[in-house]
Each structure stands twice: as structure tokens, then as C-alpha cells.
Amino acid sequence: MSKAFTKEDSGGEEALLPPRVRSASGEERYITAEGYRALQEELAALSVPLSREQKEAQALTAEGVARQRAHRARQVAAILEEVRVVADVPDETRVFFGAWVTLEDEEGEETSYRIVGVDEADVKEGRLSVESPLARALLGKEEGESVRVERPRGAIEYTLTQVSYRPPAS
């Protein structure tokens, strides 16, 4: 494991995972009902004792699988205690927390995201943190409106082509 991911002054306990993301504003952290259930399921899976094979593999690894699992379990339990599940939608025609949005960029390319809490965000999976610049720009907007977002490689404009509070058909 890279030294960049360890703590040398922690009495031997390594920082196995990055610290939990905190709300930039210091305000209450929100999560969707689906995100909350996913964390509950992860915690339940982490609470299952290791199999004999997993214990043997643990003995062969420097990091210690059990220690990683225990650390993540503590992390997930803390998140579950700190977040507030948001299920209410004030206006289904506008973008609020939990909305699925479809955006069209300047070249006509479409991208879809769900606006979620920082603890469940994963852009590669289409879950955009409500604290991200794009999500902040979209909040309160309705279909047909445009937003301009500054990025490191330059500004981009998106047109909001769809807002929904139901998962897209798979």
C-alpha cells in the first residue's frame, strides 16, 4: 500500500479509506431513500463474519481485510447516524434533491444524472453530488432552462431537457 494512504502517527491504525465527505457548508447532510438503503445493506454485509477463506487471505495481506472491513463498517454506521433521508418533492417540474435530470451540452450530447447527497455521489454511476457546481446551478430550474458552469478546462453551457422524480426505464 502506498504511504500516501497510511497514518504513521496513529499507533499502527492505518487510514484505510479516505475520510467521509463533509458538507461544504457545514449544514445537515441529505441522502435519498435508495442511498440510505444501499448504505444499510453495505453495513449489514460488512457485519457478516469472515469466511475461513477470507481469514486465510487476511493472514496473507499486509493491510488486514478484517481491519479494513471494521473501519468501513464504523464509517458507514456514522454516516447513517448523521444523514437525513429526503423523500418529499416540493415541485416535480423543477430540479430539487433526488431529481433525475437529462442535460444537453453545446454539441448536442445528452447526459443524465441524479442529484444526490455527498455520501452517495458517484459521477461514473450517474449520481451527482448536490454540492457540485453543476447540481447547484441546476437547483430550482425547469425543463428548457440553461445553466453555465465553470470547469477547469473552460465554461460549458447545458440545457435542461428533462426533470423526473422516477427512475428512468432500464
C-alpha positions as CSV (number, residue, x, y, z in Angstrom):
1,M,0.0,0.0,0.0
2,S,1.3,3.5,-0.8
3,K,2.5,5.5,2.1
4,A,0.2,8.3,0.9
5,F,-2.8,6.2,2.3
6,T,-1.4,5.5,5.7
7,K,-1.1,7.3,9.0
8,E,2.3,6.8,10.7
9,D,1.4,8.5,13.9
10,S,-1.8,6.6,14.6
11,G,-0.4,3.9,16.8
12,G,-0.5,1.4,14.0
13,E,-4.0,2.0,12.8
14,E,-3.9,2.9,9.1
15,A,-6.3,5.3,7.3
16,L,-7.6,2.6,5.0
17,L,-10.3,4.7,3.4
18,P,-10.4,8.4,2.8
19,P,-12.3,10.4,5.4
20,R,-16.1,10.8,5.0
21,V,-17.1,13.8,2.8
22,R,-18.5,16.6,4.9
23,S,-21.0,19.1,3.8
24,A,-19.0,22.1,2.5
25,S,-21.5,24.4,4.1
26,G,-21.5,22.6,7.5
27,E,-25.2,22.1,7.2
28,E,-27.2,18.9,7.6
29,R,-26.3,16.2,5.1
30,Y,-29.0,14.7,3.0
31,I,-29.4,11.3,1.3
32,T,-32.0,9.7,-0.9
33,A,-34.0,6.8,0.4
34,E,-32.3,4.5,-2.1
35,G,-28.8,5.7,-1.0
36,Y,-29.8,5.2,2.7
37,R,-30.9,1.6,1.9
38,A,-27.7,0.9,0.0
39,L,-25.6,2.0,3.0
40,Q,-27.7,-0.1,5.3
41,E,-27.1,-3.1,3.1
42,E,-23.4,-2.4,2.9
43,L,-23.2,-2.2,6.7
44,A,-25.1,-5.5,7.0
45,A,-22.7,-7.2,4.6
46,L,-19.7,-5.8,6.5
47,S,-21.2,-7.2,9.7
48,V,-21.2,-10.8,8.4
49,P,-18.2,-12.7,9.9
50,L,-15.4,-13.5,7.5
51,S,-15.3,-17.0,6.0
52,R,-12.4,-19.3,6.6
53,E,-11.0,-18.5,3.1
54,Q,-11.3,-14.8,3.8
55,K,-9.5,-15.2,7.1
56,E,-6.7,-17.1,5.4
57,A,-6.4,-14.4,2.7
58,Q,-6.3,-11.8,5.5
59,A,-3.3,-13.5,7.0
60,L,-1.5,-13.1,3.7
61,T,-2.2,-9.4,3.3
62,A,-0.3,-6.5,4.9
63,E,-3.5,-4.4,5.3
64,G,-5.7,-6.9,7.1
65,V,-9.1,-7.5,5.5
66,A,-10.8,-7.6,8.9
67,R,-9.4,-4.2,9.9
68,Q,-10.5,-2.7,6.6
69,R,-14.0,-4.1,7.0
70,A,-14.2,-2.9,10.6
71,H,-13.1,0.6,9.6
72,R,-15.6,0.8,6.7
73,A,-18.4,-0.5,9.0
74,R,-17.7,2.3,11.5
75,Q,-17.6,4.8,8.7
76,V,-20.9,3.6,7.2
77,A,-22.6,3.5,10.7
78,A,-21.5,7.1,11.4
79,I,-22.9,8.2,8.0
80,L,-26.2,6.5,8.7
81,E,-26.5,8.4,12.0
82,E,-25.6,11.8,10.5
83,V,-27.7,11.9,7.3
84,R,-31.3,12.9,6.8
85,V,-33.4,11.0,4.2
86,V,-35.2,13.3,1.8
87,A,-38.3,11.9,0.2
88,D,-40.5,15.0,-0.4
89,V,-40.5,16.8,-3.7
90,P,-41.8,20.4,-3.5
91,D,-42.4,20.8,-7.2
92,E,-42.0,17.9,-9.7
93,T,-41.4,20.3,-12.6
94,R,-38.2,21.8,-11.1
95,V,-34.9,20.4,-10.1
96,F,-34.6,19.6,-6.4
97,F,-32.7,17.0,-4.4
98,G,-33.4,13.5,-5.7
99,A,-34.3,14.5,-9.3
100,W,-33.1,12.7,-12.3
101,V,-32.1,15.2,-14.9
102,T,-31.1,15.0,-18.6
103,L,-28.9,17.7,-19.9
104,E,-27.8,18.6,-23.4
105,D,-24.4,20.3,-23.9
106,E,-23.4,22.8,-26.6
107,E,-22.6,20.0,-29.1
108,G,-26.0,18.3,-28.6
109,E,-24.6,15.4,-26.5
110,E,-27.0,14.3,-23.7
111,T,-26.0,13.3,-20.2
112,S,-28.2,12.1,-17.4
113,Y,-27.6,12.4,-13.6
114,R,-29.5,12.0,-10.4
115,I,-29.0,14.8,-7.8
116,V,-28.0,13.0,-4.6
117,G,-26.2,13.6,-1.3
118,V,-22.4,13.8,-1.0
119,D,-22.3,10.3,0.7
120,E,-23.9,8.6,-2.3
121,A,-22.4,10.6,-5.1
122,D,-20.6,8.7,-7.9
123,V,-20.4,10.6,-11.2
124,K,-19.4,7.4,-13.1
125,E,-22.7,5.9,-11.9
126,G,-24.7,8.9,-12.8
127,R,-25.1,10.2,-9.2
128,L,-24.1,13.9,-9.0
129,S,-23.5,15.5,-5.6
130,V,-25.9,18.2,-4.7
131,E,-22.8,20.2,-3.6
132,S,-21.2,20.1,-7.1
133,P,-21.2,23.2,-9.2
134,L,-23.4,21.7,-11.8
135,A,-26.0,20.5,-9.4
136,R,-26.0,23.8,-7.6
137,A,-26.6,25.6,-10.9
138,L,-29.5,23.2,-11.7
139,L,-31.4,23.5,-8.5
140,G,-34.7,25.2,-9.0
141,K,-34.5,25.1,-12.8
142,E,-37.2,23.6,-15.1
143,E,-37.1,21.9,-18.4
144,G,-35.9,24.2,-21.2
145,E,-33.7,26.4,-19.0
146,S,-30.0,26.6,-19.5
147,V,-27.1,26.8,-17.0
148,R,-23.5,27.8,-17.5
149,V,-20.9,26.0,-15.4
150,E,-17.2,26.9,-15.0
151,R,-14.8,24.0,-15.3
152,P,-11.0,23.8,-15.1
153,R,-10.9,23.4,-18.9
154,G,-13.4,26.2,-19.5
155,A,-17.1,27.1,-19.1
156,I,-19.8,24.9,-20.6
157,E,-23.5,25.5,-21.1
158,Y,-26.1,22.9,-20.6
159,T,-29.8,22.9,-21.4
160,L,-32.1,21.0,-19.1
161,T,-34.1,18.7,-21.3
162,Q,-35.8,16.5,-18.7
163,V,-36.7,16.5,-15.0
164,S,-38.1,13.4,-13.3
165,Y,-38.6,12.0,-9.9
166,R,-39.0,8.5,-11.1
167,P,-36.1,6.3,-12.1
168,P,-35.5,6.1,-15.9
169,A,-36.8,2.9,-17.5
170,S,-33.9,0.5,-17.9
